[in-house]
Amino acid sequence: MKKAGATLRAGRPTTATARPTRPAANASDRSSVSARGKPRYVYRFGAGKADGRADMKQLLGGKGANLAEMTNLGVPVPPGLTITTEVCRLFYEAGHKWPAGLAQELEQGMRRLQEVAQKGFGDPANPLLVSVRSGAPVSMPGMMDTILNLGLNDRTVQGLITRTNNPRFAYDAYRRFIQMYGNVVLELPHHRFEERLAKQRASYKVQTDPELPAEALRELVEQYKHVVREAKGRAFPDDPQEQLAGAINAVFSSWHNERAVVYRRLNNISESLGTAVNVQAMVFGNMGPRSLTGVCFTRDPSTGERVFYGEYLVNAQGEDVVAGIRTPLPIAKLKEEFPPVYKELYAVGQQLERYFREMQDLEFTAEEGTLFLLQTRTGKRTARAAVTIAMDFVKDGVITREQALLRIDPLQLDQLLHPGIDPKAKPKVIAKGLPASPGAAVGRAVFEARRAVELAEEASEPVILVRQETSPEDIAGMAVSQGILTARGGMTSHAAVVARGMGKCCVAGCSDITVREDEREFRAGDVVVKEQDYITLNGTTGEVILGQAPLVQPELTASFRQLLAWADQTRRLGVRANADTPQDAKTARDFGAEGIGLCRTEHMFFAEERLPAVREMIVAKTTQARKTALAKLLPFQRQDFIDIFKVMEGLPVTIRLLDPPLHEFLPQDDEAIKRLAEQLGLGFRELKDIVHSLEEVNPMLGHRGCRLGLTYPEINEMQAQAIFEAACQLVKAKVRVQPEVMIPLVGHPQEFRIAKRTIEQVAQATFKRLGTSVKYLIGTMIEVPRAALVADAIAQEADFFSFGTNDLTQMTFGFSRDDIVKFLPHYLKERILPADPFVTLDQEGVGALITMGVHKGRNARKSLKVGICGEHGGEPSSVGFFHRAGLDYVSCSPYRVPIARLAAAQAVLREKKA
Amino acid sequence: MKKAGATLRAGRPTTATARPTRPAANASDRSSVSARGKPRYVYRFGAGKADGRADMKQLLGGKGANLAEMTNLGVPVPPGLTITTEVCRLFYEAGHKWPAGLAQELEQGMRRLQEVAQKGFGDPANPLLVSVRSGAPVSMPGMMDTILNLGLNDRTVQGLITRTNNPRFAYDAYRRFIQMYGNVVLELPHHRFEERLAKQRASYKVQTDPELPAEALRELVEQYKHVVREAKGRAFPDDPQEQLAGAINAVFSSWHNERAVVYRRLNNISESLGTAVNVQAMVFGNMGPRSLTGVCFTRDPSTGERVFYGEYLVNAQGEDVVAGIRTPLPIAKLKEEFPPVYKELYAVGQQLERYFREMQDLEFTAEEGTLFLLQTRTGKRTARAAVTIAMDFVKDGVITREQALLRIDPLQLDQLLHPGIDPKAKPKVIAKGLPASPGAAVGRAVFEARRAVELAEEASEPVILVRQETSPEDIAGMAVSQGILTARGGMTSHAAVVARGMGKCCVAGCSDITVREDEREFRAGDVVVKEQDYITLNGTTGEVILGQAPLVQPELTASFRQLLAWADQTRRLGVRANADTPQDAKTARDFGAEGIGLCRTEHMFFAEERLPAVREMIVAKTTQARKTALAKLLPFQRQDFIDIFKVMEGLPVTIRLLDPPLHEFLPQDDEAIKRLAEQLGLGFRELKDIVHSLEEVNPMLGHRGCRLGLTYPEINEMQAQAIFEAACQLVKAKVRVQPEVMIPLVGHPQEFRIAKRTIEQVAQATFKRLGTSVKYLIGTMIEVPRAALVADAIAQEADFFSFGTNDLTQMTFGFSRDDIVKFLPHYLKERILPADPFVTLDQEGVGALITMGVHKGRNARKSLKVGICGEHGGEPSSVGFFHRAGLDYVSCSPYRVPIARLAAAQAVLREKKA
C-alpha cells in the first residue's frame, strides 16, 4: 500500500440535506459481491456516499451498517470503511489469517479514505489518524476492543502539532494511542503504563492527567515505548500499515475474549455471527475549547418523554464522558453554548428517528465547531420508556399498533411490576445466583421460617429468608419475607415457583454461598453473613448484595394499560393465572387474568391452624382415623374455595387436587418429631418410624399426585366435597362459579377414570344434599411423558388437559429442577443446551410431546379444552409455541400475566407475518 | 320342576371304545345356541354323548369342556350338566338373579340326567345325588366352592341306606352334605359344625371321625340341622330343587370371593371370564372296600419321566386324599390290588394324553369296582418336567419342535437355574415382599455391609443382608451374602438389579418388615429378628421365613440344552448379558450370551482398594487434582477391561461410562465423614460441606450419566484410556476385542457429540502412542424420554442405541423404582395398572417411545445397531415386543439369558402364526 499524498480537509458531505429513500432489502445480494465476482470484504463510506446500508447489519455489524446508512442520509459522518463479519469467520477458520484479497481491498479502501478525508495515512505533514473498532450484528457495548488515534508515530505527531498548533493535544493523543495499542494489540497489562503515568504526575507535582504539560506527555511517549521494547523485545511499531493490520487482528480476536463470550452467553447471542471491523477517520473532541464530544438520546431513555436528552464534555474524548472523571454537561447547555452545533445535532437526531422509526442513541463529536456523528443506534430504554415511546409513535402515526405491540420485549415488562435497585447505587455484590423471581428486596437475613415469622411479625423487621433450599414447610416464613435466597434449586425450584407466585423477589441456586442453617449464617467467599445482618437481593439479575441498597418503586402507566388492551384485542390465546389464595386471585384479576389455571390446594394445607389435622391424617392407621382428620380440614378447604370463587366470580377456576408427597408435611429432625409425637399422642420411636417410612429416594417420582388420592380416596373425597359445597353455597347466593377439578400426575387412563368416578360421586351426593347443582369440568394435568403418549385414551374421559410443563420438562429430560444447578451452568456455558429448559420451553423435545398430546387429545375429543400451567406460561418464546400448538390458554403466575398477554398478541402478529 | 321317578342305574356309556375325531373348532357357534334360538345356558353330558367339546373352555369352563370331551371320547364319566360362564356374567349383571330361560333349561337337563343315571332326584327309593362344582375357563384350583352329596334329606337318605345297605356311609354322606352346604350356601362358620362333631367324638369316646358309628352320625345330622335352624331362623332346606338352586347361586357367588379375586390378580386372570357350574351325578369312592378314589398323572410331574404316577385311597372320598389324614397308596399298588381298575385307568390316561397331546392330571373314583373319571386337565409340572415332557413328545412325533418351544413358559426356566426351598418343608413365613431375584437362601441376618463381610469372610458364616434399602456402598456386603432382603424399593431397585446380576436371591420392598439398622434388628409383626438370627428367603415368591428352611439344588439337563439349541436356531433377536465382572461374563457365556450389552463401570469404582482414589477424585478442587486421582484409578480400570475382554473374546462388549451420582461414593454419617476427612487430610467441616453440597433431592434426575463426564471430561478421558489401552494390549496379544463405548443418559444430541469427541480424541491418541488400533463403536443409551423424541438427531452421531428401559420407564411414568412400593401394590390390586412396569414392559407408553426411537434412529442411520439393556431384556412378553419392534438384540442379567433365548424364539413362532 502506498501513502496517499493528497491533503484534503474533511469528510463532510457536500449535500447534507439530501435524504435518500430507504433501499430495497433485496438489493443486499448484489452489493455484497465485489466487482471481481468474489464476496466483497471491505465496504466504504464517506462524502455522502456509502457501499453499505442499514439492513446489512449481519454483514457489516450494527455500527458499520448504520454509519453507511447515515452517510447515505447526508448525516455528517467521518469517512471510513468496514471489514465484514464474513472476514471474521474466515479469519477464525484459517487460524487467525486474512483471506486472500482482503489486503488488496483494504489498500483500495484506505486510498479512497485518504482522498475523502483529504489527509494522508502516515503523511508527516497532514496525517490521517483512524479509529479501529469492532461492530457486531448485535450490540455488545464495551465487550470488544477499540483503538483510537492509530497512524501516529514520531513523524506524524509533528504534522499533528503543526496542523493543530497544539503540542499538548498531539502528545496526549500519541501517548493514549501507545497505551491502548500496547494493551489491546500487544497484550501488555494496563498497570505497566499506569505506573509511568502516576510517576509522571508525581514528578510534575500535579493531581490529574489534564494538568500534565505537553513536555511531560512527550516524555511519557518515550517511556511508554521503552515499556513496550522491554516487555516485547522489540520496538513499538511505527509503520501505520503495520499498526493497522495489528489493530484489525486484535479486534477480530477480541470476538472470543472472555467477557465477549460471557456476554453472548448471557444474552443468547450466537457465536457464529462474528464481528465487523470499522476503520474510520479520527475526529477530535479534545482539540481545544471549540471541540467537544457527547452522547444523546432522541427521547428520555428512563421515562420515554419526548425530550432531547444527553450530555457532553468540552475539549474531551469520548472515553472521558464514560470514565466519569469530569462531570458532563446536560445537552440543554449545548443549546446555550454552541447553538449551531446543537441545532444541527437536534435536526440530525430527529431525521434519524423518523428514518429508523425508533428512538436513537447518538454519539457525536464537534471538532473545532464542526459536528460529526460517530454512531447511531436504537437506544436502550427502561420498560416504562419503551411503552411510552411506542405509544407516542403510534399516536404520531410513525408506526402501527401492531408494530408497537411487536416492538416491546414482553420480558421487560417485569420491570414495571417490581421494585428495583436504584441504578445510581454502587452496591457491594457478594454472590450471584439464578434470577429466580424479579424485583429487589432489602431485609435482615434469617435462616429458619419460624424465625422469619418471629422477626417479621413480632419485631416488624423486614427479613430475607436464606435457606439451603426451601420446602413447603417454609411457606409461612416465605410469606412474611421480603425476598428469598437459596443455595440450591433451579428456576423452577420450590423457592422460585412460590416466590414468583407471591410476586416476591428470589435469588435461587446461589452456589456461591454456603448456608449453614444450624449456625445461622452463610458464607460468600470471605464474607460471613450472620442472622439479622442486612442483605439486599436483586431477583432480576440474581445478585446478592451486602447491606441495604436503595430501592426504586414501580409505577403502572396509562400507556402500559393501553398497550395491554391492544394486546388483548389481538391475541387468540386465553391468559389465566396460577393463584392459590384470594389475594393471589385478586392480583391476577387486576393484571388481567381471565381465570385461574392452577390453584394448588397443598399450600392451603400448610397454614398453622390446619397442619395438626393434616399430620393427624398422615399418621392415621385406619381409613376411619384418616377420615376423622380430614373432616377437620373440610371447613377450612371449603372456605378457601368460597373466597377464591368469589374473587374470580364468573371466571373459571381450575383446582388441582393434592399433589406433593405427604412427607413434606412432617417434620424431619428429632426435636420436632418429639414435639409432634407428644401432640399426636404417639411414641417418639413410633412417629420416627412413620416419618422414616414416608421418606423417598426420589420424591419427585414418588408417592404424590393422583397416586395419593388413589391410594387414599378419602383425600379426594374431602377435597371434592369442599369444592362442591363451596360452589353450591355461592350459587345459592347468586354468585357465578365455574369450578374445574384437575387431577395431577396422571400417566395411565385408568388413574384418571378411578379418580374421576370418586369426584363425580361426591358431586352428585353434594348436589342432592344441598338441593342445587353446579356445572363443572374434570380434567387432568399432562405432566408425565406417558400421559402425552396416551393422550387419546385419557381424552376419552377428561374434559380438559393442562400441560404441567415443569414436571413434563423434568421427566422428559430427566432433570430434577432442584438439582439442575449442579450442571446447568456448565451446560449453558458450553452451549450443550441453548437455554435453561425450565425457563424457556424445549420446543424440540418437550414441545414434541405437547404437540402430540394436543393432537391425540383433540382427535379423541373435539371439545377438549387445552391449556398449560407450568412456569413457561409466562415466558414469551414459549407462549409463542403454545399459540402455534393450538392451545386454548396459558396460565402463569399473576405477575407474569401482562407478559403473557403481550406475548400472545405477538404470536398472532408473527404468525400473520410468516 | 317335577321330580323324576325313573330308577336307572348308572351313567356308564355303552360304547366306551369308540373314539370320535376331534370336532372342528368353528362348530362352537352352532352348538352355543339352543334350539329356541337363544343362547344356550345348559350343556349336558353322559352315556357317551355330550353337547359340549374340549375347545369350548371359555363357555363351559375347563372342567365342563373336558368332561364333555371325555364323554364324547367314550371315557367313563358320571353324567351331568354344565351351566355356562355366560350365565355367571348375566347372574352378576342382573344383581344375582337367573336369566330368563335358565330354570327351564336346567329342568330339562336334570330330567335327562335322571334318565341317564337311572336314578331320581329326590326319589326316596333310588335317589340321585349330585355334586355342584365351579369350573372356570382357567384353572383356579381350590379357589371356589364345591358341594357334594346334594339331594339328600331325611327321606332320600333312607333310599341310600336301602340301596347300599350301609347306614354309616349314608349318614356320613348326609352330615357331610349339611356341613358343606351350611358353610358354603348358608354361610355358617365351620366351627359351629366342628364343635358338634368334636362333642360327638367325645361322647362316643373315639379319636377319629371314621370310628363314629352310624347312630352317632344320625344324631349329628339332627344336631347340624339344629345349628342351622338356630343360626338362620329357619329349617335346613330339604327340597332337593331348593338345595340345587342355592348351590348354583353359591358357586356363582364364589367367583368373587376374596381368595378367588386374589388368585386371579396374582395369576393375571381376567375378572370378566366368569365360572361355569357343573352338576354331576355323585359316585362314591367310600361306599365300601371295593370303592376307592385317587388322582394320577400320566407322567411324573416332578421329573417328567414317562411313568404312570399318582395315589389313591380305598373306601374314601376325594377330599380325604387332599386332607392328608390317611396316607394314600402309590398307584403301583392299584395295579396289584385292583388290576381291572388299574388297567382301565392306565388305558384312559394314555388315550387322553394322546388325544390332548399333553401330560394329563386325572381324578378318578371307583364305586364298587367300577371306574369313573371325574376330571382331566393338563397337569402342572416343574420346569424340569416341562422340558423333559416336551422333548419326549417331540421324540415320539406327538408335537413338533416349534410346538415344544411354544409350550414351555420361559419364566419357569428360572427354576432350573436357582436353588429352591424343598417343597416338602412347612416353613414359617413371617413376611412377604417382592420376588425380586429368584432362588432361595438361608443365612444369619446382618444389617450392615461391613458386618456381612466380617461374618462371611472371617467367621465363614452364611449371611443374609437386611437393609432398609441398599446403595452402591453395600456392594461388598451383597457380594458375600447368600441373599438380600430390603424393606423398600421395587423390582428394579438397586438391591433387586444387583442381586439379579449376581444371580443371588433377593426379596425387596418388603413393607411388612420394619428395619432398624441402628439397633441391628428387624420386626415383622410381633417377630423380632436380631443380628445373627437365621432367616430364609424365597426370592421366587417373595417370602421371608424364620429359621433355616431346607433347600434343594438346581440341575441342568440335556433336554434343557437341547431346547435352547432349538430356540437359538429359531430366533432372530440377539441375546447378550449385562455383566460387570469377569465372573459375570463367564456365567453369561456359559448361559449362551452372544456378547455383553451392558458393562457398568461404576461397580468397579466401589472395590476397597479403589474407593480412596475415587473419593480423592470427588473432593478434588481443581481439574489437576482430579486428574491426579483419576490416574490412580486408570490401572485398575484397564485391568478390569482386559479381564472382561479376554472372557468375551470375539464377542462385543458394551461398556457404559460412569453413570451414578458422585455422592453415592461418599459416606453419609458423621463418624465415617470424620474418618474420611482424616484420610484425605481435610477438615471435618470442610468435607461435610462437600458431602452436603453433593446431596440431591432427586438423585435419579440429578448430576449423573453423561452429565458427569461432560462437567468433568477427565473422567471420560480416563475411562476411554483404560478401554483403549486394554483393547490395544489384547490386540497385540492376538486376542480379538470388540469394544463398544456407551454414553449414558443422553437427552440432547449435543451431549452425545461432545462426549464422543473426547472419546475419539483419546482413542486416536492411544492408538498412536501404542502403535496399533482397534475397531470400536460409540453409541448411547436411550433412557431419557427426550432421547427417543430426538432419536434422529442423535443417530446422526451414534453408532448404536441401547434402550435403558429401567430409566425410560421411570421417566415415562414418573415412577421412582425405589419408591414405587408405596403405591404399586395398591395399583395392581385395584387394576389401575395391569402389571409392574419395571418387570413387564409398558408397551403402550414406554413401548411407543421405543418404537419412535427405533424408527427415527434407523431413518437417520440405516446401519444403526439397536438393543435394549434394561431389566426387561429377560422378561418374555417384553422380549416379544422387542422382537416386533425390530431391535437387533436384548441384553439381560446372565441368569436370564436362557429365558431370553427361548422368549426370542417364541416371538418368531408367534409372528409366523399371526
Interface residues (C-beta under 8 A of the other chain):
Chain A: Q468 E469 R488 S511 T514 D689 H692 S693 E696 V697 N698 P699 M700 L701 G702 H703 G705 R707 L710 T711 L745 G747 H748 Q750 E751 I754 E783 V784 P785 R786 L789 V790 D807 Q810 M811 T812 F813 G814 F815 S816 D818 D819 K822 F823 H826 Y827 E830 R831 I832 L833 D842 E844 G845 V846 A848 L849
Chain B: Q468 E469 R488 S511 T514 D689 H692 S693 E696 V697 N698 P699 M700 L701 G702 H703 G705 R707 L710 T711 L745 G747 H748 Q750 E751 I754 E783 V784 P785 R786 L789 V790 D807 Q810 M811 T812 F813 G814 F815 S816 D818 D819 K822 F823 H826 Y827 E830 R831 I832 L833 D842 E844 G845 V846 A848 L849
